[in-house]
Amino acid sequence: MLSHDPLSRVLFIDLARRRSWVETRPELFDPNLNGGLGGAGAGIRLLEEECPAGTDPLSPENPIILAIGPLVGHYPLASKTVAMFKSPHTGNLGESHAGGRSAVALRMAGYGAIVIRGRSSMPIYLVVEGDDVFFRDASALWGMRNAYTVGTVLRQRESGAGLRSILRIGRAGERGVTYASVITETYRHFGRLGLGAVFGSKQLKALVISGKRNLPVADRRAYRTVYDQLFKAATESELMKKYHEIGTPINVQPLDAIGALPTRNLQSGRFEGAEAISGERLAADYLGRRVACAHCPVACVHLAALRLPYPNDPYFYKTLMLGYDHEPIYAVGSLLGISDPPGMLRIMDETEIQGLDVMSTGVCLAWATEALARGIISLEDTDDVPLAFGNAEAYIAATERITTQPTPFYQALARGVEHAASLYGGSDFALAFGGNEMPGYHTGPGCHLGYLTGARHSHLDSAGYSIDQKAVQKGQELTPEGVAEALLTEERWRQVLASLVVCFFARGIYTPEIVVAALQPIGIEITAQTLHALGTDILQRKHAFKAREGFDVTAVRLPARIWETPSPAGPFDADFLQQALLAFDKFSRE
Amino acid sequence: MAKRLSVVDVDRCVGCQACMFACTRRTGEGGLAASCIGIRSAGGIRKGFVVVVCRACANPPCARVCPTNALTFREGGGVRLRAELCIGCGNCVEACPFGAVFWDSEQHKPQICVYCGYCAQYCPYGVIALEEIESQ
C-alpha cells in the first residue's frame, strides 16, 4: 500500500470521555504487512482487540467497528461498509454490510476504519468531517416517532451535501430491539443482527461522515485501464443488467415457479400472489425512481412511488417513495401472505419508520401469526391485534408494537423469533438459524445449511441457494459433504470481497484475476493465491471468535418446518443436515 | 466553437457520482478532491438529484468579481483560470449562483471546469453531455 494512502488511519472515538484520536494501522489494510486487506479482515482483527470474551452486547464494552477497503474511492462497485460488533440478537459475532454512501464518505474523510467505544451519558450524534470530530446533542431527536424525520433534520442541520453519509437509528434501536437496524441514506441499511440496538445502548442516535480528498495512485496508466475494464463490465455486461432493470425482485417469480418462495411462514414454497408482488409487476405499476450507491453505476436501488389517499379527507393525498428488494418482498409479502402491493409496501414503510430489520420483522410476525392460529398465544398477548396471513393492517399495527412493547409477548418478540419460541413454544416453525431469521429462499438443503453455517447466518455468506439451484438444473443429487465443501469454498472467497468491500452483486466481475490487476496500480502487489489464503484466514478468525463466544455449528437448532415443506432440491431430512454440519465443522478446521 | 457540459436530463440521474470520480481521475488520481462537477440529492434521495456543473455563462459572474483577473472570459462562453494570479479570495465561489465554482482546500484556490467532457463518458444514463455552445 502506498505510504501516503490515508486508508491505514483508524479513527477511535470514546463516547464516555468525548474524546477522539487517530492511530495508524497499516497492517490491517496491507496484505504484505500482516495479511489484512481492510473491510471484514480489518473488522474481525479490530473486534478481536476491542471485544473481550463474554462482553454483554448492550454494554459500553461492546465496540462498534466500521471498516472499508483499498478499492473504495478508486474503483466502481467497491462501496460497502462492513460493521463488526457483538450482536445483541445472537449474542455472538455481529457483522452487517451496508451500501449507500458511507464507504466512500469514510474514504473521503481519510480513514480506513472507525472504532466507537463506550457509552454516552446523554443522547448524542457524531459528526466526522475529515479530521474533525464533533459530539452533538441528540436529546431532542431521541424518541422521535419516525426515523425518516431524523434523516431530514440532520440533512438540514449538517453540511457536506453530496459528500456525506448519515447513519441513524429509529426508536427500535433506542429501545433495544435486538434486530433494530441502522439506516443510511434512507434506503440502505446495516439491517441484520442488531447494530441499531448497539447504537441505542450507547445513546448514539446518528453518525454523519463527510470529506473530500484525492487518493494516491502508483501506476496511473494501469489504473485507468483497469478502471475502464471494470466500468464497462458493470454497465454493459449481462451480469449486472438484472440488478439495474428489474432489480433483485427479478427472483420472486422464478423462485415461486420452482416452489422455493417461502410463503405463509414457510407452510408452502409457492405463493398464489407471487405475480402481484413480483419485480416485473412493481416496476410496471409503482417504480418511481432508481438510485445508486456512491460510485456504482449499476443503480440497483428501486424506489416505489405509492400514492395514498387520506380516508376521511377528500383530495388529500401523500406519495411515499419506498425502497424495495427481493428480501423485503419475501419477508413482508409472501411470508405473510400479502399479495396487495400497497399493503406490502406500507408494512415495509412501518419497518423503516421504526428502524427495524425487515427480514427479522417479517419472520417474527409470520411465526406469531401461526402461533395465534394454533392457540399457542392469544389476542391478549398480541394486544388485540388480529394477526392473520394477508391482513396488512394487523401487521402494520404489530410492527409498531415490536418497538413499543405493550405486552410481555411483544417484549419477547423484540428479541427475535428464536427467543419468543423458546418462551411460548412453536420452535418447529420458528424460522431462525443460529438465532438469525431466515432469508427469502427455500431452494433445498444448501440454502438452509448456508444460513446455519454462515458466519453471519445470512444467505449472503455462502449463497447456498445457488448450490441447490445448480444441482436442480444439472439433475445432480446433493451430498452432505459436497454441500459443506461448496459452502466453505464460497464463504472463504467472499471474505476477500468483503475485505475489499466489493458489492457481492459484482462478484462475477471482480474475479481473482481482476482483483489482482486492480490492486497493483494502487500500490498493492498480491497474487490470487495469497488472496485465497487471506480469505481462509479471515473466516477462521470469525469461527474462532464465534467458538470463543459459545457457538457450535454442530449443535444449532434445526426447525422441522424446513424439511416438512417440500423444496426443489429436496427431499432432505435432519440427518442430512446433521451430517453436513459435521462435515462443515471438520473441513473448516483443515 | 467553444464547448460546455450540458445537463441533458437530470431526472435520469441515479446519483452514482461516476462523473465526479471521472473528473478527479482525469488528473491521474483517485478520490474526489479535484472534481469540478457535483451530484447531490435534491433534499433527500427520494426527491432525486441535482447536477452542479459550470454552465459556461456568456457573461460569467465569477470572472466579473475576480480582483486579480485570474479568471478570464473564454471566447464563446465560460472562463479560464490562471492559478498563478489567484489570491484565493473566494469571490468567484460566492458569485456563482449554481455553486459550480469548486474549491481546492489545500491550495485555497478555485477549481474550474475545463469543458473536456471526460465526465460525460462515464455517465451511463445520458444525464450529461459535452455540447457546442450556440452563438448568441
Contacts between the chains, C-beta under 8 A, distances in Angstrom:
chain1	res1	chain2	res2	distance
A	73	B	21	7.7
A	73	B	30	5.3
A	73	B	31	5.1
A	73	B	32	7.4
A	74	B	30	4.0
A	74	B	31	7.9
A	76	B	18	6.6
A	76	B	21	7.8
A	104	B	17	7.7
A	107	B	31	7.4
A	108	B	31	6.5
A	108	B	32	5.9
A	151	B	44	7.0
A	152	B	44	6.7
A	155	B	43	7.3
A	155	B	44	6.3
A	161	B	40	4.4
A	161	B	41	7.1
A	162	B	17	7.9
A	162	B	38	5.3
A	162	B	39	5.9
A	162	B	40	3.0
A	162	B	41	7.4
A	162	B	52	7.8
A	163	B	32	7.1
A	163	B	40	7.9
A	185	B	45	5.9
A	186	B	44	6.4
A	186	B	45	5.6
A	186	B	46	6.4
A	187	B	45	6.4
A	212	B	31	7.8
A	212	B	32	5.3
A	212	B	33	5.3
A	212	B	105	7.5
A	213	B	31	5.3
A	213	B	32	7.2
A	213	B	33	4.9
A	214	B	24	6.1
A	214	B	27	7.4
A	214	B	29	4.4
A	214	B	30	6.9
A	214	B	31	4.3
A	214	B	32	7.6
A	214	B	33	4.3
A	214	B	34	6.0
A	215	B	29	6.0
A	215	B	30	3.6
A	215	B	31	4.0
A	216	B	29	6.5
A	216	B	30	7.6
A	217	B	28	6.1
A	217	B	29	5.4
A	217	B	30	5.9
A	220	B	28	3.9
A	220	B	29	7.8
A	223	B	25	7.7
A	223	B	28	7.5
A	223	B	30	7.4
A	224	B	25	6.7
A	224	B	28	7.9
A	227	B	25	6.8
A	231	B	18	7.3
A	231	B	122	6.5
A	235	B	124	4.5
A	289	B	46	7.6
A	289	B	48	6.4
A	290	B	14	5.6
A	291	B	14	5.2
A	291	B	15	5.3
A	291	B	45	5.5
A	292	B	14	4.3
A	292	B	15	5.4
A	292	B	16	3.7
A	292	B	17	7.9
A	293	B	16	7.5
A	294	B	15	7.9
A	294	B	16	7.3
A	294	B	17	5.4
A	295	B	16	6.7
A	295	B	17	5.9
A	295	B	18	6.7
A	295	B	21	5.8
A	296	B	16	5.5
A	297	B	14	7.7
A	297	B	16	4.8
A	297	B	18	5.0
A	297	B	122	7.6
A	297	B	124	4.8
A	298	B	16	7.8
A	299	B	14	3.8
A	299	B	16	6.1
A	299	B	125	7.9
A	303	B	46	6.7
A	321	B	46	3.8
A	522	B	30	7.1
